[in-house]
């Protein structure tokens, strides 16, 4: 009788494992999206790096001439 009870218990556990959603799947998806964001950001910085640097340089020079120093 105990063999049958353990058999049903193991069958119930196996069925539960096969029917419930995978918990680790969302973590992998978040990691893939994060990696994609990093790759795209690095590519954009490489392509637009000098243009962005010149924009910030122009902003900095404009602001330094607009207001006197607080020293």
Contact map, one row per residue, 1 for C-alpha under 8 A:
11111000000000000000000000000000000000000000000000000000000000000000000
11111100000000000000000000000000000000000000000000000000000000000000000
11111110000000000000000000000000000000000000000000000000000000000000000
11111111000000000000000000000000000000000000000000000000000000000000000
11111111100000000000000000000000000000000000000000000000000000000000000
01111111110000000000000000000000000000000000000000000000000000000000000
00111111111000000000000000000000000000000000000000000000000000000000000
00011111111100000000000000000000000000000000000000000000000000000000000
00001111111110000000000000000000000000000000000000000000000000000000000
00000111111111000000000000000000000000000000000000000000000000000000000
00000011111111100000000000000000000000000000000000000000000000000000000
00000001111111110000000000000000000000000000000000000000000000000000000
00000000111111111000000000000000000000000000000000000000000000000000000
00000000011111111100000000000000000000000000000000000000000000000000000
00000000001111111110000000000000000000000000000000000000000000000000000
00000000000111111111000000000000000000000000000000000000000000000000000
00000000000011111111000000000000000000000000000000000000000000000000000
00000000000001111111000000000000000000000000000000000000000000000000000
00000000000000111111100000000000000000000000000000000000000000000000000
00000000000000011111110000000000000000000000000000000000000000000000000
00000000000000000011111000000000000000000000000000000000000000000000000
00000000000000000001111110000000000000000000000000000000000000000000000
00000000000000000000111111100000000000000000000000000000000000000000000
00000000000000000000011111110000000000000000000000000000000000000000000
00000000000000000000011111111000000000000000000000000000000000000000000
00000000000000000000001111111100000000000000000000000000000000000000000
00000000000000000000001111111110000000000000000000000000000000000000000
00000000000000000000000111111111000000000000000000000000000000000000000
00000000000000000000000011111111100000000000000000000000000000000000000
00000000000000000000000001111111110000000000000000000000000000000000000
00000000000000000000000000111111111000000000000000000000000000000000000
00000000000000000000000000011111111100000000000000000000000000000000000
00000000000000000000000000001111111110000000000000000000000000000000000
00000000000000000000000000000111111111000000000000000000000000000000000
00000000000000000000000000000011111111100000000000000000000000000000000
00000000000000000000000000000001111111110000000000000000000000000000000
00000000000000000000000000000000111111111000000000000000000000000000000
00000000000000000000000000000000011111111100000000000000000000000000000
00000000000000000000000000000000001111111110000000000000000000000000000
00000000000000000000000000000000000111111111000000000000000000000000000
00000000000000000000000000000000000011111111100000000000000000000000000
00000000000000000000000000000000000001111111110000000000000000000000000
00000000000000000000000000000000000000111111111000000000000000000000000
00000000000000000000000000000000000000011111111110000000000000000000000
00000000000000000000000000000000000000001111111110000000000000000000000
00000000000000000000000000000000000000000111111110000000000000000000000
00000000000000000000000000000000000000000011111111000000000000000000000
00000000000000000000000000000000000000000001111111110000000000000000000
00000000000000000000000000000000000000000001111111111000000000000000000
00000000000000000000000000000000000000000000001111111100000000000000000
00000000000000000000000000000000000000000000000111111110000000000000000
00000000000000000000000000000000000000000000000111111111000000000000000
00000000000000000000000000000000000000000000000011111111100000000000000
00000000000000000000000000000000000000000000000001111111110000000000000
00000000000000000000000000000000000000000000000000111111111000000000000
00000000000000000000000000000000000000000000000000011111111100000000000
00000000000000000000000000000000000000000000000000001111111110000000000
00000000000000000000000000000000000000000000000000000111111111000000000
00000000000000000000000000000000000000000000000000000011111111100000000
00000000000000000000000000000000000000000000000000000001111111110000000
00000000000000000000000000000000000000000000000000000000111111111000000
00000000000000000000000000000000000000000000000000000000011111111100000
00000000000000000000000000000000000000000000000000000000001111111110000
00000000000000000000000000000000000000000000000000000000000111111111000
00000000000000000000000000000000000000000000000000000000000011111111000
00000000000000000000000000000000000000000000000000000000000001111111000
00000000000000000000000000000000000000000000000000000000000000111111100
00000000000000000000000000000000000000000000000000000000000000011111110
00000000000000000000000000000000000000000000000000000000000000000011111
00000000000000000000000000000000000000000000000000000000000000000001111
00000000000000000000000000000000000000000000000000000000000000000000111
